[in-house]
């Protein structure tokens, strides 16, 4: 019974170890070529995918756009 538990935990620990190793370099330094898409373009593509939770990315982008639009409108109003 203890052996089974060890095999269930081993993949989790190895995944966490690999995830912790990837954040030390910048995005352009980690790969030889620079990414051609902006973060907004990547998020836009993600929001249209069928990945669970992807619709939330689109909703967050729309909320951020609405907030930015309201801030720009308030800044442009002259007294």
Helices and strands as residue ranges (DSSP letters): H 2-21, H 27-30, H 39-47, H 54-76
